[in-house]
C-alpha cells in the first residue's frame, strides 16, 4: 500500500501525469514484487507563491514523497530512491527538487478494510 505524492507548482499535463504514474508503478513493482493494484499515486498542484526554497518563492518547486510499508531492505529502498530521483529529473528537469521515502507503521495501516502486514 505505497503512496507516492508529487507536489508541484508547474502545470503537468494529463499525459505527463500518466507517464510518471506508470513509471513509478513499474519502479515499485519491479523492486518489491508488489501487485500494481496497490500502488497509489497522487499529484498535488500548489500555487507558485505557496512553495519556498531557502525562504524564497520557488515557482519550479517539485517534490516526490513516498510512504511504504516497513520491511523492505535498505538496499531495495536505496535503489528505488535513486530510480525515482532519476525519473523526476529526466522527466521534469526541475531546477530544485527532492525525493524522500518514509515508512508507514504497518500495525496502524488499513487498506480496503484489511490490516496491512509488514512487507
Z-matrix of the N, CA and C atoms (Angstrom, degrees):
N
C 1 1.449
C 2 1.517 1 109.19
N 3 1.317 2 116.43 1 54.74
C 4 1.460 3 117.38 2 177.38
C 5 1.525 4 110.85 3 -74.30
N 6 1.307 5 115.15 4 150.53
C 7 1.462 6 121.35 5 173.00
C 8 1.523 7 107.30 6 -125.74
N 9 1.313 8 115.54 7 124.06
C 10 1.457 9 122.61 8 176.66
C 11 1.526 10 107.17 9 -111.39
N 12 1.326 11 116.50 10 124.41
C 13 1.466 12 121.47 11 -177.79
C 14 1.520 13 110.28 12 -119.64
N 15 1.319 14 115.09 13 122.57
C 16 1.457 15 121.58 14 172.02
C 17 1.528 16 107.01 15 -96.35
N 18 1.313 17 117.60 16 127.06
C 19 1.458 18 122.46 17 173.52
C 20 1.524 19 105.78 18 -116.80
N 21 1.339 20 116.08 19 126.21
C 22 1.464 21 118.68 20 -171.47
C 23 1.516 22 111.14 21 -150.09
N 24 1.339 23 116.09 22 152.81
C 25 1.465 24 122.56 23 174.69
C 26 1.517 25 111.61 24 -93.74
N 27 1.307 26 116.38 25 -39.72
C 28 1.469 27 118.87 26 -176.52
C 29 1.530 28 110.49 27 -72.67
N 30 1.313 29 114.73 28 153.44
C 31 1.463 30 120.10 29 177.19
C 32 1.527 31 108.79 30 -72.61
N 33 1.316 32 116.43 31 134.81
C 34 1.460 33 121.76 32 175.13
C 35 1.525 34 107.60 33 -115.36
N 36 1.312 35 115.93 34 134.17
C 37 1.459 36 119.56 35 179.52
C 38 1.530 37 109.70 36 -72.98
N 39 1.316 38 115.69 37 161.86
C 40 1.462 39 120.74 38 176.24
C 41 1.529 40 110.11 39 -59.34
N 42 1.330 41 116.66 40 -37.31
C 43 1.464 42 121.06 41 179.15
C 44 1.531 43 111.33 42 -64.89
N 45 1.331 44 116.62 43 -43.64
C 46 1.464 45 120.55 44 178.34
C 47 1.521 46 110.59 45 -63.00
N 48 1.328 47 117.00 46 -43.82
C 49 1.466 48 120.50 47 178.33
C 50 1.523 49 110.71 48 -60.77
N 51 1.328 50 117.10 49 -43.18
C 52 1.465 51 120.51 50 179.53
C 53 1.526 52 110.88 51 -62.70
N 54 1.333 53 116.85 52 -43.23
C 55 1.465 54 120.57 53 179.07
C 56 1.526 55 111.37 54 -62.99
N 57 1.340 56 116.94 55 -43.70
C 58 1.462 57 120.91 56 178.58
C 59 1.523 58 110.93 57 -64.77
N 60 1.329 59 116.64 58 -44.30
C 61 1.465 60 120.68 59 -179.19
C 62 1.532 61 110.89 60 -62.29
N 63 1.316 62 116.81 61 -42.36
C 64 1.473 63 120.44 62 178.29
C 65 1.519 64 111.08 63 -64.45
N 66 1.318 65 116.78 64 -42.93
C 67 1.465 66 120.64 65 -179.08
C 68 1.531 67 111.20 66 -66.24
N 69 1.322 68 117.42 67 -43.19
C 70 1.471 69 120.45 68 178.69
C 71 1.531 70 109.90 69 -62.98
N 72 1.322 71 116.51 70 -43.80
C 73 1.465 72 120.25 71 178.33
C 74 1.525 73 110.36 72 -58.90
N 75 1.328 74 117.55 73 -45.36
C 76 1.465 75 121.17 74 179.13
C 77 1.522 76 111.89 75 -62.17
N 78 1.329 77 116.85 76 -44.30
C 79 1.469 78 120.43 77 178.46
C 80 1.521 79 110.02 78 -58.81
N 81 1.326 80 116.24 79 -47.81
C 82 1.461 81 119.88 80 -177.45
C 83 1.530 82 111.51 81 -63.58
N 84 1.316 83 116.32 82 -49.46
C 85 1.464 84 120.55 83 -175.90
C 86 1.528 85 112.25 84 -65.70
N 87 1.319 86 117.47 85 -40.50
C 88 1.462 87 120.44 86 179.07
C 89 1.525 88 111.46 87 -66.42
N 90 1.327 89 117.21 88 -36.81
C 91 1.464 90 120.72 89 -177.92
C 92 1.524 91 112.76 90 -77.33
N 93 1.333 92 117.04 91 -32.88
C 94 1.464 93 120.13 92 -171.81
C 95 1.518 94 114.96 93 -111.95
N 96 1.326 95 117.29 94 -19.49
C 97 1.452 96 120.22 95 -175.31
C 98 1.522 97 113.43 96 79.34
N 99 1.340 98 116.84 97 5.24
C 100 1.462 99 121.11 98 -179.54
C 101 1.525 100 110.54 99 -72.38
N 102 1.336 101 117.49 100 148.75
C 103 1.468 102 120.49 101 175.64
C 104 1.534 103 110.71 102 -67.95
N 105 1.310 104 115.72 103 142.25
C 106 1.472 105 121.22 104 -178.79
C 107 1.528 106 112.53 105 -59.29
N 108 1.329 107 117.43 106 -28.19
C 109 1.470 108 119.90 107 -176.17
C 110 1.521 109 112.86 108 -62.78
N 111 1.345 110 118.30 109 -16.00
C 112 1.456 111 120.70 110 179.50
C 113 1.522 112 113.97 111 -94.78
N 114 1.319 113 118.21 112 -7.39
C 115 1.465 114 121.61 113 -176.42
C 116 1.533 115 109.47 114 -83.65
N 117 1.328 116 115.57 115 115.86
C 118 1.467 117 122.37 116 -178.75
C 119 1.532 118 108.68 117 -104.36
N 120 1.322 119 116.45 118 135.23
C 121 1.468 120 120.93 119 179.97
C 122 1.518 121 108.00 120 -135.32
N 123 1.331 122 115.52 121 134.55
C 124 1.465 123 120.37 122 179.67
C 125 1.524 124 108.93 123 -133.29
N 126 1.315 125 115.63 124 143.59
C 127 1.463 126 122.61 125 176.44
C 128 1.524 127 107.62 126 -113.70
N 129 1.323 128 116.14 127 126.18
C 130 1.458 129 121.49 128 179.81
C 131 1.524 130 109.24 129 -120.21
N 132 1.306 131 115.70 130 112.75
C 133 1.465 132 120.15 131 177.81
C 134 1.520 133 108.52 132 -89.75
N 135 1.315 134 115.80 133 130.46
C 136 1.457 135 121.72 134 175.54
C 137 1.526 136 108.41 135 -115.61
N 138 1.298 137 115.97 136 153.70
C 139 1.464 138 120.47 137 178.95
C 140 1.526 139 109.49 138 -69.14
N 141 1.329 140 117.70 139 146.67
C 142 1.467 141 120.41 140 -178.58
C 143 1.527 142 113.71 141 -52.92
N 144 1.318 143 118.83 142 -34.88
C 145 1.464 144 120.66 143 179.22
C 146 1.514 145 113.93 144 -78.66
N 147 1.335 146 117.32 145 1.37
C 148 1.461 147 121.10 146 -178.94
C 149 1.520 148 113.60 147 -103.48
N 150 1.327 149 118.12 148 2.32
C 151 1.464 150 121.85 149 179.38
C 152 1.519 151 108.55 150 -123.74
N 153 1.325 152 115.54 151 134.73
C 154 1.462 153 121.11 152 -176.04
C 155 1.520 154 110.19 153 -134.02
N 156 1.305 155 115.66 154 146.77
C 157 1.451 156 123.35 155 171.67
C 158 1.521 157 106.90 156 -131.34
N 159 1.312 158 116.89 157 127.54
C 160 1.467 159 122.82 158 -177.86
C 161 1.530 160 111.45 159 55.78
N 162 1.339 161 116.04 160 34.56
C 163 1.457 162 120.93 161 177.12
C 164 1.516 163 115.24 162 79.86
N 165 1.334 164 116.59 163 5.24
C 166 1.463 165 120.16 164 -178.81
C 167 1.525 166 109.76 165 -121.16
N 168 1.340 167 117.31 166 147.88
C 169 1.468 168 119.28 167 179.11
C 170 1.529 169 111.03 168 -55.81
N 171 1.317 170 115.30 169 139.34
C 172 1.457 171 121.89 170 178.97
C 173 1.525 172 107.57 171 -126.42
N 174 1.313 173 116.38 172 96.64
C 175 1.462 174 121.31 173 -177.19
C 176 1.518 175 113.09 174 -73.74
N 177 1.331 176 117.50 175 -10.03
C 178 1.458 177 121.33 176 178.98
C 179 1.535 178 111.06 177 -107.66
N 180 1.326 179 116.75 178 16.91
C 181 1.460 180 121.65 179 -176.72
C 182 1.526 181 111.23 180 -56.75
N 183 1.323 182 115.03 181 134.33
C 184 1.466 183 120.66 182 171.93
C 185 1.521 184 108.51 183 -149.88
N 186 1.309 185 114.94 184 134.90
C 187 1.461 186 121.22 185 177.26
C 188 1.518 187 108.90 186 -136.89
N 189 1.308 188 115.39 187 146.27
C 190 1.452 189 122.26 188 173.69
C 191 1.518 190 106.26 189 -125.05
N 192 1.324 191 115.67 190 115.90
C 193 1.459 192 121.61 191 -178.92
C 194 1.522 193 108.85 192 -116.46
N 195 1.314 194 116.27 193 131.04
C 196 1.454 195 121.89 194 179.88
C 197 1.524 196 109.45 195 -116.17
N 198 1.322 197 116.34 196 136.92
C 199 1.459 198 122.92 197 172.06
C 200 1.524 199 107.33 198 -119.81
N 201 1.344 200 115.62 199 121.72
C 202 1.459 201 121.58 200 -175.64
C 203 1.518 202 110.75 201 -122.36
N 204 1.325 203 115.41 202 162.31
C 205 1.464 204 119.72 203 170.91
C 206 1.522 205 108.18 204 -69.03
N 207 1.326 206 117.09 205 151.19
C 208 1.466 207 118.28 206 173.85
C 209 1.525 208 110.13 207 -71.95
N 210 1.305 209 116.29 208 162.42
C 211 1.454 210 120.72 209 175.06
C 212 1.518 211 114.43 210 114.88
N 213 1.324 212 117.78 211 -9.57
C 214 1.468 213 120.12 212 176.34
C 215 1.534 214 107.76 213 -80.63
N 216 1.310 215 115.80 214 148.24
C 217 1.464 216 118.70 215 178.96
C 218 1.526 217 110.01 216 -71.50
N 219 1.303 218 115.64 217 157.54
C 220 1.466 219 121.22 218 176.32
C 221 1.524 220 110.23 219 -59.22
N 222 1.318 221 117.06 220 -37.67
C 223 1.463 222 121.92 221 179.84
C 224 1.526 223 110.70 222 -63.04
N 225 1.322 224 117.73 223 -44.17
C 226 1.471 225 121.73 224 179.44
C 227 1.524 226 109.73 225 -64.72
N 228 1.322 227 117.00 226 -45.85
C 229 1.467 228 120.00 227 -178.63
C 230 1.527 229 111.89 228 -65.07
N 231 1.327 230 117.62 229 -40.66
C 232 1.471 231 120.29 230 178.37
C 233 1.529 232 111.26 231 -64.91
N 234 1.315 233 116.47 232 -40.65
C 235 1.467 234 120.24 233 178.10
C 236 1.528 235 109.92 234 -61.34
N 237 1.327 236 116.74 235 -46.40
C 238 1.457 237 120.79 236 178.80
C 239 1.521 238 110.95 237 -62.73
N 240 1.332 239 117.32 238 -42.65
C 241 1.460 240 121.73 239 -179.32
C 242 1.528 241 110.93 240 -57.88
N 243 1.327 242 116.57 241 -45.64
C 244 1.467 243 120.03 242 -180.00
C 245 1.528 244 111.76 243 -70.32
N 246 1.329 245 117.92 244 -35.03
C 247 1.461 246 120.07 245 176.20
C 248 1.524 247 111.04 246 -66.07
N 249 1.324 248 117.35 247 -40.24
C 250 1.468 249 121.08 248 177.76
C 251 1.523 250 110.58 249 -66.17
N 252 1.321 251 116.82 250 -40.50
C 253 1.462 252 120.85 251 177.51
C 254 1.530 253 110.35 252 -60.85
N 255 1.314 254 116.51 253 -45.05
C 256 1.467 255 120.56 254 -179.78
C 257 1.528 256 110.73 255 -64.31
N 258 1.320 257 117.14 256 -41.11
C 259 1.463 258 121.45 257 177.51
C 260 1.524 259 110.63 258 -60.09
N 261 1.311 260 116.68 259 -48.08
C 262 1.465 261 121.34 260 -177.98
C 263 1.524 262 111.38 261 -62.04
N 264 1.311 263 116.95 262 -47.70
C 265 1.462 264 119.67 263 -177.23
C 266 1.526 265 112.30 264 -70.57
N 267 1.328 266 117.33 265 -37.65
C 268 1.463 267 120.96 266 179.18
C 269 1.527 268 110.91 267 -69.56
N 270 1.310 269 117.32 268 -42.71
C 271 1.463 270 121.48 269 -174.33
C 272 1.520 271 113.57 270 -78.09
N 273 1.332 272 117.12 271 -40.36
C 274 1.471 273 120.50 272 -172.45
C 275 1.521 274 114.37 273 -110.91
N 276 1.327 275 117.23 274 -18.18
C 277 1.471 276 122.22 275 178.44
C 278 1.537 277 112.60 276 47.62
N 279 1.328 278 117.53 277 54.54
C 280 1.469 279 119.35 278 179.85
C 281 1.530 280 111.74 279 -75.47
N 282 1.340 281 115.36 280 158.59
C 283 1.467 282 120.10 281 174.47
C 284 1.529 283 110.21 282 -75.51
N 285 1.320 284 116.29 283 -42.35
C 286 1.469 285 123.16 284 179.27
C 287 1.520 286 107.30 285 -133.81
N 288 1.310 287 117.57 286 141.75
C 289 1.455 288 120.97 287 -179.36
C 290 1.513 289 109.68 288 -160.84
N 291 1.309 290 115.53 289 167.10
C 292 1.457 291 119.55 290 166.96
C 293 1.514 292 109.91 291 -148.25
N 294 1.316 293 113.17 292 153.43
C 295 1.453 294 121.99 293 177.35
C 296 1.522 295 105.79 294 -128.54
N 297 1.324 296 116.90 295 128.97
C 298 1.460 297 119.62 296 179.93
C 299 1.513 298 110.49 297 -133.51
N 300 1.317 299 114.79 298 157.84
C 301 1.454 300 120.86 299 -179.88
C 302 1.522 301 107.86 300 -138.06
N 303 1.320 302 115.91 301 126.93
C 304 1.460 303 121.45 302 177.06
C 305 1.516 304 109.44 303 -126.98
N 306 1.331 305 115.19 304 179.35
C 307 1.459 306 120.14 305 -178.27
C 308 1.517 307 111.16 306 -126.05
N 309 1.338 308 114.83 307 137.66
C 310 1.455 309 120.66 308 169.38
C 311 1.520 310 107.84 309 -74.48
N 312 1.282 311 116.45 310 157.61
C 313 1.447 312 120.81 311 170.36
C 314 1.527 313 106.16 312 -91.06
N 315 1.327 314 117.91 313 104.38
C 316 1.459 315 120.92 314 -169.06
C 317 1.527 316 115.03 315 -58.51
N 318 1.331 317 121.50 316 -32.09
C 319 1.463 318 116.51 317 177.52
C 320 1.532 319 112.30 318 -67.81
N 321 1.317 320 116.83 319 -8.63
C 322 1.461 321 121.32 320 -177.68
C 323 1.523 322 111.63 321 -116.07
N 324 1.319 323 117.20 322 29.62
C 325 1.453 324 121.80 323 -176.30
C 326 1.524 325 110.08 324 -130.91
N 327 1.330 326 115.98 325 125.10
C 328 1.461 327 121.35 326 177.57
C 329 1.516 328 108.20 327 -121.27
N 330 1.322 329 115.70 328 133.34
C 331 1.465 330 121.00 329 174.83
C 332 1.509 331 108.14 330 -129.36
N 333 1.325 332 115.78 331 128.12
C 334 1.467 333 122.42 332 179.79
C 335 1.527 334 111.46 333 52.57
N 336 1.344 335 116.46 334 36.09
C 337 1.460 336 120.86 335 176.87
C 338 1.513 337 115.25 336 82.05
N 339 1.346 338 117.71 337 6.07
C 340 1.454 339 121.51 338 -179.39
C 341 1.513 340 111.07 339 -118.49
N 342 1.328 341 116.87 340 136.63
C 343 1.446 342 121.28 341 175.16
C 344 1.521 343 108.16 342 -67.66
N 345 1.323 344 117.03 343 128.70
C 346 1.467 345 122.23 344 -175.60
C 347 1.516 346 109.47 345 -88.53
N 348 1.342 347 116.89 346 124.41
C 349 1.477 348 119.89 347 178.74
C 350 1.534 349 110.00 348 -79.28
N 351 1.320 350 115.17 349 165.66
C 352 1.465 351 119.61 350 173.11
C 353 1.519 352 108.49 351 -62.91
N 354 1.327 353 116.55 352 157.83
C 355 1.479 354 121.57 353 -178.42
C 356 1.506 355 111.11 354 -64.51
